[in-house]
Amino acid sequence: MSSSGMNGVKKQISTRRVANPGKATVLALGKAFPSQVVPQEHLVEGFLRDTKCDDPFIKEKLEHLCKTTTVKTRYTVLSREILDKYPELTTEGSPTIKQRLEIANEAVVEMALEASLGCIKEWGRTVEDITHIVYVSSSEIRLPGGDLYLSAKLGLKSDVNRVMLYFLGCYGGVTGLRVAKDIAENNPGSRVLLTTSETTILGFRPPNKARPYDLVGAALFGDGAAAVIIGADPLPSEAPFMELHYAVQQFVPGTQTVIDGRLTEEGINFKLGRDLPQKIEENIEEFCKKLMGKAGDDSMEFNDMFWTVHPGGPAILNRLETKLKLGREKLECSRRALVDYGNVSSNTILYVMEYMRDELKKKGDGAQEWGLGLAFGPGITFEGLLLRSLTSP
C-alpha cells in the first residue's frame, strides 16, 4: 500500500492483517547458540580425534552421512575444555550421567536466558508483563526444573505460571506453541513466554558399529535455544506477525518403537527406525487436510499455503514434498534452517518460523495468508498448527 505525501512522492505504508479476536498470536521471537561453532567439513576430523577413533569404516560412514544431511554449520556446547575436564565422556561404557547433567543443566538455562532476553527486547515490553512461561527441553533433568531457574534469572514475578515440557524430542517446539496458544486464549490479557533449549551432551558418545544411529546424531544434531512471546488481542504497541489459528496433535498407532530413547548411566541411547520417513509419508496428507479444513476455504490446496516444517532430516522433507506435490520453494525455510543449524530438536521449528517471517515480509502483497506448522517425533507423534500470516496483504 502507498500514499502520496505533500510533495507528491509516494510513501510506503506498512499494514498488517488484523488478528482474529481472542486468537493467539506470535508477538516476538529470539534465538541463542553456544559459542562453539562446528563447520560440517571439519566435523569428521574433530569427532574422530575427540573420541580417539581410527576405524576407517566409521570414518567413511560418517563422511557419507555428513554430506547427505545437507547441514553446513552447527553449534555445540561440547568443547575441548569440557572433554579435558571430563575425559570419561569419550570412554565406552563409562557411567557418566552425573557429569553430563552437570554440563547440560547449566548450559540449557544459559542459552534459554539469552534467547528469552532477545525475544523480550524485540517485544518491547517489560518482564513484569509476562504472566506465564512454558519451558521445553529434552536435554536436562533435575528438580526444580529449568523453568524455575530461567524465571529467576529473568526476574519474572514469583507468581508467574510455569509449565515444563520435558523429553518430547523434535515435536516439542510445536507442542509448546499449542500449550502457549491454549493459555493465551483462555487467560485474557496474558502474555506467554515459550522457551525451548537443547544440547546434545546427553547423547554424545564414542562411535560403535553396534550403534549406527550414534553416527546419524553426530552428523545431524546441534545445540541452541529459541523463544517466542504468545498473546491474544495484541496491543497497539505490539507487532504480531503470525496467528496460531488452530492446533492438532495425533499419534500413529503401533509406532512407539520407531523412535526409541532410553536414559542410561551413559546418557541417552537412541534408536531410530529406518521406516520413520515412510510412516510420516503414509499419514501426512490426512493430517494436513484436517488442519486446512479449519481455514474455512474448501478450494485451498497445499501449494496455496506457506509451510513451516521441522526439518528432522532431508529424507523427511523430500518425502513430504513428493507426497503432497509441493513446489520446491515451499520447504525452502525448513531446508535453510537445517543447513544453518542442523536438527536442534524442539528449537528448530522456531528457527524455521523466523525465516518464514522474513520471507512473508519480502513477498508483501504476494504473501500467502494461510500456512501450516508441522513437527514429528517419538510416538510417532504429529504436531500441527494452522497458521495465519499477519504480514501486510
C-alpha positions as CSV (number, residue, x, y, z in Angstrom):
1,M,0.0,0.0,0.0
2,S,1.2,3.5,-0.8
3,S,0.1,7.1,-0.5
4,S,1.3,10.5,-1.8
5,G,2.8,13.0,0.5
6,M,2.5,16.8,0.2
7,N,5.4,16.8,-2.3
8,G,3.7,14.2,-4.5
9,V,6.3,11.5,-3.7
10,K,4.7,8.1,-2.9
11,K,5.4,6.7,0.6
12,Q,5.2,3.1,1.5
13,I,2.7,2.5,4.4
14,S,3.2,-0.7,6.4
15,T,-0.1,-2.5,7.0
16,R,-1.0,-5.8,8.7
17,R,-3.8,-8.2,8.6
18,V,-5.9,-7.9,11.7
19,A,-5.7,-10.8,14.1
20,N,-9.0,-12.6,14.9
21,P,-10.3,-11.5,18.3
22,G,-9.2,-13.9,21.1
23,K,-6.8,-15.9,18.8
24,A,-3.2,-16.4,20.0
25,T,-0.6,-14.5,18.0
26,V,3.2,-14.6,17.9
27,L,4.4,-11.2,19.1
28,A,8.2,-11.6,19.1
29,L,11.0,-14.1,18.6
30,G,14.6,-14.7,19.8
31,K,17.3,-17.3,19.5
32,A,20.7,-18.2,21.0
33,F,23.5,-20.6,20.4
34,P,26.6,-21.7,22.3
35,S,29.9,-20.2,21.2
36,Q,31.4,-23.4,19.8
37,V,30.8,-23.4,16.0
38,V,31.2,-26.7,14.0
39,P,31.5,-26.3,10.3
40,Q,30.4,-29.6,8.8
41,E,33.5,-30.0,6.7
42,H,35.6,-30.2,9.9
43,L,33.2,-32.5,11.8
44,V,34.6,-35.9,10.9
45,E,38.2,-35.0,11.7
46,G,37.3,-33.4,15.1
47,F,34.8,-36.1,16.1
48,L,37.2,-38.9,15.4
49,R,40.1,-37.1,17.2
50,D,38.0,-36.3,20.2
51,T,36.7,-39.9,20.6
52,K,40.1,-41.4,19.8
53,C,38.7,-43.5,16.9
54,D,40.8,-44.6,14.0
55,D,38.4,-47.1,12.4
56,P,38.3,-46.4,8.6
57,F,34.8,-47.9,8.3
58,I,33.4,-45.4,10.8
59,K,35.3,-42.6,9.2
60,E,33.9,-43.4,5.7
61,K,30.3,-43.8,7.1
62,L,30.5,-40.5,9.0
63,E,31.8,-38.7,5.9
64,H,28.9,-40.0,3.9
65,L,26.4,-39.0,6.5
66,C,27.8,-35.5,6.8
67,K,27.2,-35.0,3.1
68,T,23.7,-36.4,2.9
69,T,22.4,-34.4,5.9
70,T,22.9,-31.2,3.9
71,V,24.0,-29.5,7.2
72,K,26.7,-26.8,6.7
73,T,27.0,-25.3,10.2
74,R,26.1,-26.3,13.8
75,Y,26.7,-25.0,17.2
76,T,27.6,-27.2,20.2
77,V,28.1,-26.8,24.0
78,L,30.7,-29.6,23.9
79,S,34.2,-28.2,23.7
80,R,37.8,-29.2,24.0
81,E,37.8,-27.7,27.5
82,I,34.8,-29.9,28.6
83,L,36.5,-33.0,27.2
84,D,39.7,-32.2,29.0
85,K,37.7,-31.8,32.3
86,Y,35.6,-34.9,31.7
87,P,37.7,-37.3,29.6
88,E,35.5,-40.2,30.7
89,L,32.8,-38.9,28.2
90,T,34.9,-40.4,25.4
91,T,35.3,-43.8,27.2
92,E,33.0,-46.5,26.0
93,G,30.8,-47.9,28.8
94,S,31.7,-45.2,31.3
95,P,28.8,-44.2,33.7
96,T,28.8,-40.5,33.1
97,I,25.1,-39.4,33.5
98,K,26.1,-37.3,36.5
99,Q,28.8,-35.4,34.6
100,R,26.6,-34.9,31.5
101,L,23.9,-33.4,33.6
102,E,26.3,-31.1,35.4
103,I,27.1,-29.7,31.9
104,A,23.7,-29.8,30.3
105,N,21.5,-28.4,33.2
106,E,23.5,-25.2,33.3
107,A,24.0,-24.9,29.6
108,V,20.4,-25.1,28.5
109,V,19.3,-22.5,31.0
110,E,22.0,-20.1,29.9
111,M,21.0,-20.5,26.3
112,A,17.3,-20.1,27.2
113,L,18.2,-17.0,29.1
114,E,19.9,-15.4,26.1
115,A,17.1,-16.3,23.7
116,S,14.5,-15.1,26.1
117,L,16.2,-11.7,26.6
118,G,16.5,-11.2,22.9
119,C,12.8,-12.1,22.4
120,I,11.7,-9.7,25.2
121,K,13.8,-6.9,23.7
122,E,12.1,-7.3,20.4
123,W,8.7,-7.5,22.1
124,G,9.3,-4.1,23.7
125,R,7.5,-4.6,26.9
126,T,8.9,-5.5,30.4
127,V,9.5,-8.9,32.0
128,E,6.8,-7.9,34.6
129,D,4.2,-8.2,31.8
130,I,5.0,-11.9,31.3
131,T,2.2,-13.9,33.0
132,H,3.1,-17.4,32.0
133,I,6.2,-19.4,31.0
134,V,6.3,-22.6,29.0
135,Y,9.7,-24.3,29.1
136,V,10.6,-27.1,26.7
137,S,13.7,-29.3,26.8
138,S,14.8,-32.9,26.2
139,S,18.3,-32.1,27.5
140,E,18.2,-31.6,31.3
141,I,16.9,-33.5,34.3
142,R,16.5,-32.0,37.8
143,L,14.1,-30.8,40.4
144,P,13.2,-28.0,40.3
145,G,13.4,-27.7,36.6
146,G,14.9,-25.2,34.2
147,D,11.6,-23.3,34.2
148,L,12.2,-22.1,37.7
149,Y,15.9,-21.3,37.2
150,L,15.1,-19.4,34.0
151,S,12.2,-17.4,35.7
152,A,14.6,-16.4,38.5
153,K,17.4,-15.3,36.1
154,L,14.9,-13.3,34.0
155,G,13.5,-11.6,37.1
156,L,9.9,-12.8,36.4
157,K,7.3,-12.3,39.1
158,S,7.3,-15.1,41.7
159,D,3.6,-15.8,40.8
160,V,4.3,-16.3,37.1
161,N,2.5,-19.5,36.0
162,R,5.0,-22.1,34.9
163,V,4.6,-25.2,32.6
164,M,7.6,-27.5,32.0
165,L,7.6,-29.9,29.0
166,Y,10.3,-32.5,29.1
167,F,11.5,-35.2,26.7
168,L,9.2,-34.6,23.8
169,G,12.0,-34.6,21.3
170,C,11.6,-33.0,17.9
171,Y,8.0,-32.1,18.1
172,G,8.4,-30.3,21.5
173,G,8.5,-26.8,19.9
174,V,5.1,-27.2,18.3
175,T,3.7,-28.7,21.5
176,G,5.0,-25.7,23.3
177,L,3.2,-23.4,20.8
178,R,0.0,-25.4,21.2
179,V,0.1,-25.2,25.0
180,A,1.0,-21.4,24.9
181,K,-1.9,-20.9,22.5
182,D,-4.3,-22.5,24.9
183,I,-3.0,-20.5,27.8
184,A,-3.2,-17.2,25.9
185,E,-6.7,-17.8,24.6
186,N,-8.1,-18.9,27.9
187,N,-6.5,-16.2,30.1
188,P,-7.4,-12.7,28.7
189,G,-4.6,-10.3,28.8
190,S,-1.9,-13.0,29.4
191,R,1.5,-12.9,27.7
192,V,3.2,-16.3,27.5
193,L,7.0,-16.7,27.1
194,L,7.7,-20.0,25.4
195,T,11.4,-21.0,25.6
196,T,13.0,-24.1,24.0
197,S,16.6,-25.1,24.7
198,E,18.6,-28.2,23.7
199,T,22.1,-29.7,23.8
200,T,23.4,-33.0,22.5
201,I,25.6,-33.5,25.6
202,L,23.4,-36.3,27.0
203,G,23.6,-38.3,23.7
204,F,27.3,-37.8,22.9
205,R,29.4,-41.0,23.0
206,P,32.3,-42.6,21.1
207,P,31.3,-44.3,17.9
208,N,30.4,-48.0,17.9
209,K,29.5,-50.2,14.9
210,A,26.7,-51.7,17.0
211,R,25.1,-48.3,17.4
212,P,24.8,-46.8,13.8
213,Y,22.3,-44.2,14.9
214,D,25.0,-42.5,17.0
215,L,26.8,-41.5,13.8
216,V,23.5,-40.1,12.4
217,G,23.2,-38.0,15.5
218,A,26.9,-36.8,15.2
219,A,26.2,-35.7,11.6
220,L,22.8,-34.1,12.1
221,F,22.1,-32.7,15.5
222,G,23.1,-29.3,17.0
223,D,22.6,-27.2,20.1
224,G,20.8,-24.0,20.7
225,A,17.7,-22.2,22.2
226,A,14.8,-20.2,20.9
227,A,12.0,-18.1,22.5
228,V,8.7,-16.5,21.4
229,I,6.1,-14.4,23.2
230,I,2.5,-15.5,22.6
231,G,-0.6,-13.4,23.3
232,A,-4.2,-12.8,22.1
233,D,-5.7,-9.4,21.3
234,P,-2.4,-7.5,20.6
235,L,-2.0,-4.0,22.0
236,P,-1.2,-1.2,19.6
237,S,2.4,-1.2,20.8
238,E,2.8,-4.9,19.9
239,A,3.7,-6.3,16.5
240,P,2.1,-9.7,15.9
241,F,3.4,-11.4,12.8
242,M,1.6,-14.8,12.9
243,E,-1.7,-16.1,14.3
244,L,-1.9,-19.6,15.8
245,H,-5.3,-20.3,14.4
246,Y,-5.8,-24.0,15.2
247,A,-3.7,-26.8,16.7
248,V,-3.8,-30.6,16.5
249,Q,-1.7,-33.4,18.0
250,Q,-2.0,-37.0,16.8
251,F,0.0,-40.2,17.2
252,V,0.3,-43.1,14.7
253,P,-0.8,-46.3,16.4
254,G,1.8,-49.1,16.7
255,T,4.8,-46.9,16.1
256,Q,6.1,-46.5,19.7
257,T,9.4,-48.2,18.9
258,V,10.2,-46.3,15.6
259,I,12.0,-43.6,17.7
260,D,13.2,-45.1,20.9
261,G,15.2,-43.2,23.5
262,R,16.3,-44.6,26.9
263,L,18.1,-42.9,29.7
264,T,21.1,-45.0,30.9
265,E,24.1,-44.5,33.1
266,E,26.0,-43.4,30.0
267,G,23.4,-40.8,28.9
268,I,20.6,-41.2,26.4
269,N,20.7,-44.0,23.9
270,F,18.6,-43.6,20.8
271,K,17.4,-46.0,18.2
272,L,15.8,-44.7,15.0
273,G,13.8,-47.0,12.7
274,R,14.6,-46.8,9.0
275,D,10.8,-46.7,8.3
276,L,10.4,-43.3,10.0
277,P,10.2,-41.2,6.8
278,Q,7.8,-43.8,5.3
279,K,5.5,-43.7,8.3
280,I,5.3,-39.9,8.1
281,E,4.7,-40.0,4.4
282,E,1.8,-42.5,4.8
283,N,0.0,-40.3,7.4
284,I,0.8,-36.8,6.5
285,E,-1.8,-36.0,3.9
286,E,-4.8,-36.7,6.0
287,F,-3.3,-34.9,9.0
288,C,-2.7,-31.7,6.9
289,K,-6.2,-31.8,5.4
290,K,-7.6,-31.9,9.0
291,L,-5.7,-28.7,9.8
292,M,-6.6,-27.0,6.5
293,G,-10.2,-27.7,7.0
294,K,-10.3,-25.1,9.8
295,A,-9.3,-22.3,7.4
296,G,-12.9,-22.2,6.1
297,D,-11.8,-22.4,2.4
298,D,-12.6,-25.7,0.7
299,S,-10.9,-24.7,-2.5
300,M,-7.5,-24.2,-0.9
301,E,-4.7,-26.6,-2.0
302,F,-1.4,-27.5,-0.4
303,N,0.5,-25.1,-2.7
304,D,-1.7,-22.2,-1.8
305,M,-0.2,-22.2,1.7
306,F,3.2,-21.4,3.3
307,W,5.0,-24.2,5.1
308,T,7.0,-24.2,8.3
309,V,8.1,-27.7,8.9
310,H,10.5,-29.1,11.4
311,P,13.5,-30.4,9.3
312,G,14.1,-33.7,11.1
313,G,16.3,-34.6,8.1
314,P,16.4,-34.2,4.3
315,A,14.7,-37.6,3.8
316,I,11.6,-36.5,5.7
317,L,11.4,-33.2,3.8
318,N,11.8,-34.9,0.5
319,R,9.1,-37.4,1.2
320,L,6.7,-34.7,2.4
321,E,7.4,-32.6,-0.8
322,T,6.8,-35.6,-3.0
323,K,3.7,-36.9,-1.3
324,L,1.9,-33.5,-1.2
325,K,3.3,-32.4,-4.6
326,L,4.7,-29.2,-3.1
327,G,6.6,-26.7,-5.2
328,R,10.3,-26.8,-4.4
329,E,10.2,-23.4,-2.8
330,K,7.6,-24.4,-0.2
331,L,10.1,-26.1,2.1
332,E,12.9,-23.7,1.5
333,C,12.8,-22.2,5.0
334,S,13.0,-25.7,6.6
335,R,15.9,-26.6,4.4
336,R,17.7,-23.4,5.2
337,A,17.3,-23.9,8.9
338,L,18.7,-27.5,8.5
339,V,21.7,-26.1,6.6
340,D,22.4,-23.3,9.0
341,Y,21.8,-25.0,12.4
342,G,21.3,-28.8,11.9
343,N,18.4,-30.5,13.7
344,V,18.2,-28.7,17.0
345,S,15.3,-30.8,18.2
346,S,12.4,-28.7,19.7
347,N,14.1,-25.4,18.8
348,T,14.2,-25.9,15.1
349,I,10.6,-25.1,14.2
350,L,11.1,-21.6,15.7
351,Y,14.2,-21.0,13.5
352,V,12.1,-22.0,10.5
353,M,9.3,-19.6,11.7
354,E,11.8,-16.8,11.8
355,Y,12.9,-17.5,8.3
356,M,9.3,-17.7,7.2
357,R,8.6,-14.3,8.8
358,D,11.3,-12.8,6.7
359,E,10.1,-14.5,3.5
360,L,6.5,-13.3,4.1
361,K,7.7,-9.8,4.6
362,K,9.7,-9.9,1.4
363,K,6.7,-11.1,-0.6
364,G,4.5,-8.3,0.7
365,D,1.3,-8.3,-1.4
366,G,2.1,-11.7,-2.8
367,A,2.4,-13.4,0.6
368,Q,0.0,-16.3,1.3
369,E,-2.3,-15.7,4.3
370,W,-2.6,-19.3,5.5
371,G,0.1,-21.8,6.3
372,L,0.9,-25.0,8.2
373,G,3.4,-25.6,11.0
374,L,4.4,-29.2,11.4
375,A,6.8,-31.4,13.6
376,F,7.2,-35.1,14.1
377,G,8.8,-37.1,16.9
378,P,8.6,-40.1,19.2
379,G,5.3,-41.9,19.2
380,I,5.3,-41.4,16.2
381,T,3.6,-38.1,17.2
382,F,2.4,-35.5,14.7
383,E,2.1,-31.9,16.0
384,G,0.4,-29.4,13.7
385,L,-0.7,-25.8,13.6
386,L,-2.8,-23.9,11.2
387,L,-1.1,-20.6,10.9
388,R,-2.3,-17.3,9.6
389,S,0.2,-14.6,8.4
390,L,-0.4,-11.2,9.7
391,T,2.1,-9.6,7.3
392,S,0.6,-6.9,5.1
393,P,-1.6,-8.4,2.3
